[in-house]
Amino acid sequence: MSSENSSLSLSIAFTDELSPGIEYPISQCVPDPLAKTIRLDSSTLPDRVQNETELGDLLTRPSPRLIETIKGFPKRLLILGAGGKMGPTLAVLAKRASVLAGADLEVVAASRFSDSRARQWLESREIRTCASDLLDRRSLESLPDSTHIIYLVGLKFGTTDNPALTWAANTLVPAHVAERFPKARIIALSTGNVYPFVPVESGGATEDHALTPVGEYPNAAVARERIFDYFSRENGTQIALIRLNYAVELRYGVLLDIARKVWAGQPVDLATGCFNCIWQGDANDLILRAFPLTSSPASSWNLTGPCLRVRDIALQFGEVLGRAPVFSGKESNTALLSNTEKLCSHLGPPSTPIDDIVRWTAHWVKSGGRCLDKPTHFEVRDGQY
Ligand SMILES: NC(=O)c1ccc[n+]([C@@H]2O[C@H](COP(=O)([O-])OP(=O)(O)OC[C@H]3O[C@@H](n4cnc5c(N)ncnc54)[C@H](OP(=O)(O)O)[C@@H]3O)[C@@H](O)[C@H]2O)c1
C-alpha cells in the first residue's frame, strides 16, 4: 500500500437495509455531519464485500490525498453525465471527502437521469441533482455556474443501431458544454478506445500515439476530444482529457465479465488476450485530483491499472471459484492497452490491488450479487459496439 494509508475519522450514517422492492445501484451510506462517527482505516481492505452497502462504502472511501486536495476546491463542483455507472459514486466520493476536509463543497449532479433510482440515491446523500438533457442548449443554460466541472457524458453501446445519436452525444454535447463554461476548469472523460490496438509487448499506447482507431464509436470519442481541444484553444478553457480504460467494480466491468463466464462454464474468448483495468473507486479518486492537470490547449492523460492477461485472470477466477475455465480463440499479438506513466508520475498509482478485486468479484459472483448486466464487450476487435 502507498503512503496514503492512514486511519480516517469519518462522519457517516450507515443504513444496512435496502428499501424493499427497490434495487439501489449503490450503497445506502449518507454523508451527514450529525451522524455517528465511525473509523475508516484505508490501509485495511476487506476480505470480502458482502452487499451493496459495503460496496458503496468501499467505492466512495476518499484517500487522504483527495481529502487534502478537496480543501482547495471552490464552493461548487458540477458533474455532467452523473447518472451512469461512475457518476453517482464519483459525486458521493467528492462529498465524503469534503465532509472530512471540513470544506462544505456543494456537489451538483446533472444528467437526464434515465434511471431515476440514481437521482434518488444521490439526493438522499446531499447531492443536488439537475435533470438536464445536455443536447438541449436551453437545458444547459439553466445549470448553475461552476468553475470546476467533471464531464462524464458519453455514448458507446448501441452505436451500430444508431450511429447518429452516438456522434451527437459525443460531439454536440462537448461543444455546448465548452461554450456554456468557457472560464471553467474541465476534466473531460475520454477513453483508451481513441487509440488503435497496439502490440502487447509495447507496454501500451502513450498519450502521443496517433489517434487512429477502427470503428464509429472510437472515432466519435476522438471527435469528443478534438472538440474540447478546439474550444480550449479558442477560449483558453483549461481542460484535461482523461483517457480511461475499463473501470471495474463488482456489478460491472471486464473482471466481472470474465468471472461470470468462468462460473457459468462458458468459453472465455482469448482473441483480445490482454487488457488494463482499474478499481472504480481509485479511478474516481484520481479524476477528482486531476484539476491541476487541466491546461489550454487541452492536455491528455491515460488512466487505468496494470496490464493483465485474460488467460491468467480466468485461471485465477477458476481457482477461487473451483471451476476450470473453458477457453476459445487464440491470443492475438495486439490489444487495447494504455501506458499510464505520465498520469502516475503526477498523481501516483491506483491503490487497490488487482488480487483483492479478483477475490471480491469471485465472491460476489458465487454469492449471487446483483449485476448491472452491462457487459463491456472487451472481446470486440472491430470497433463495433
Ligand atoms: N466505465 C468505464 O469503464 C469507462 C471506460 C472508458 C471510458 N469511460 C468514459 O467515462 C465516462 C463515464 O463513464 P460511465 O461508465 O459512467 O459512462 P455511462 O454509464 O455511459 O454514463 C454516462 C452518462 O451520461 C449521461 N448522458 C448521456 N447523454 C446525455 C445527455 N444528452 N444529457 C445528459 N446526460 C447524458 C447518461 O446518463 P442519463 O441517461 O442519466 O442522462 C449516461 O448514463 C464516459 O464518458 C465514458 O466514455 C468509462
The ligand as a MOL file (V3000), in Angstrom:
LIG
                    3D

  0  0  0     0  0            999 V3000
M  V30 BEGIN CTAB
M  V30 COUNTS 48 52 0 0 0
M  V30 BEGIN ATOM
M  V30 1 N -16.8680 2.9990 -17.1260 0
M  V30 2 C -15.7820 2.7050 -17.8070 0
M  V30 3 O -15.1720 1.6560 -17.6000 0
M  V30 4 C -15.2500 3.6760 -18.8320 0
M  V30 5 C -14.1720 3.2590 -19.6400 0
M  V30 6 C -13.6610 4.1450 -20.5730 0
M  V30 7 C -14.1910 5.4070 -20.6980 0
M  V30 8 N -15.2300 5.7820 -19.8980 0 CHG=1
M  V30 9 C -15.7760 7.1320 -20.0790 0
M  V30 10 O -16.0750 7.6860 -18.8180 0
M  V30 11 C -17.3150 8.3780 -18.8680 0
M  V30 12 C -18.1740 7.9310 -17.6880 0
M  V30 13 O -18.2690 6.5210 -17.7110 0
M  V30 14 P -19.6090 5.7730 -17.2860 0
M  V30 15 O -19.2670 4.3530 -17.2740 0
M  V30 16 O -20.2110 6.4090 -16.1020 0 CHG=-1
M  V30 17 O -20.4990 6.0870 -18.5600 0
M  V30 18 P -22.0760 5.8430 -18.6900 0
M  V30 19 O -22.5040 4.7840 -17.7480 0
M  V30 20 O -22.3480 5.6720 -20.1310 0
M  V30 21 O -22.6380 7.2360 -18.1650 0
M  V30 22 C -22.6520 8.4040 -18.9500 0
M  V30 23 C -23.9570 9.0620 -18.6600 0
M  V30 24 O -24.0650 10.2450 -19.4460 0
M  V30 25 C -25.4130 10.5880 -19.4480 0
M  V30 26 N -25.8120 11.2250 -20.7030 0
M  V30 27 C -25.7130 10.7110 -21.9570 0
M  V30 28 N -26.2430 11.5760 -22.8430 0
M  V30 29 C -26.6640 12.6470 -22.1170 0
M  V30 30 C -27.3110 13.8610 -22.4530 0
M  V30 31 N -27.6420 14.1550 -23.7130 0
M  V30 32 N -27.6170 14.7250 -21.4630 0
M  V30 33 C -27.3170 14.4320 -20.1760 0
M  V30 34 N -26.7010 13.2970 -19.7910 0
M  V30 35 C -26.3920 12.4040 -20.7660 0
M  V30 36 C -26.2060 9.2680 -19.3100 0
M  V30 37 O -26.9970 9.2910 -18.1450 0
M  V30 38 P -28.5570 9.6820 -18.2270 0
M  V30 39 O -29.2190 8.6780 -19.0640 0
M  V30 40 O -28.9800 9.7190 -16.8250 0
M  V30 41 O -28.5570 11.0130 -18.8580 0
M  V30 42 C -25.1460 8.2230 -19.1010 0
M  V30 43 O -25.5420 7.2740 -18.1640 0
M  V30 44 C -17.9440 8.0900 -20.2180 0
M  V30 45 O -17.8900 9.2610 -20.9790 0
M  V30 46 C -17.0640 7.0530 -20.8630 0
M  V30 47 O -16.7730 7.3790 -22.2100 0
M  V30 48 C -15.7680 4.9360 -18.9810 0
M  V30 END ATOM
M  V30 BEGIN BOND
M  V30 1 1 1 2
M  V30 2 2 2 3
M  V30 3 1 2 4
M  V30 4 1 4 5
M  V30 5 2 4 48
M  V30 6 2 5 6
M  V30 7 1 6 7
M  V30 8 2 7 8
M  V30 9 1 8 9
M  V30 10 1 8 48
M  V30 11 1 9 10
M  V30 12 1 9 46
M  V30 13 1 10 11
M  V30 14 1 11 12
M  V30 15 1 11 44
M  V30 16 1 12 13
M  V30 17 1 13 14
M  V30 18 2 14 15
M  V30 19 1 14 16
M  V30 20 1 14 17
M  V30 21 1 17 18
M  V30 22 2 18 19
M  V30 23 1 18 20
M  V30 24 1 18 21
M  V30 25 1 21 22
M  V30 26 1 22 23
M  V30 27 1 23 24
M  V30 28 1 23 42
M  V30 29 1 24 25
M  V30 30 1 25 26
M  V30 31 1 25 36
M  V30 32 1 26 27
M  V30 33 1 26 35
M  V30 34 2 27 28
M  V30 35 1 28 29
M  V30 36 1 29 30
M  V30 37 2 29 35
M  V30 38 1 30 31
M  V30 39 2 30 32
M  V30 40 1 32 33
M  V30 41 2 33 34
M  V30 42 1 34 35
M  V30 43 1 36 37
M  V30 44 1 36 42
M  V30 45 1 37 38
M  V30 46 2 38 39
M  V30 47 1 38 40
M  V30 48 1 38 41
M  V30 49 1 42 43
M  V30 50 1 44 45
M  V30 51 1 44 46
M  V30 52 1 46 47
M  V30 END BOND
M  V30 END CTAB
M  END
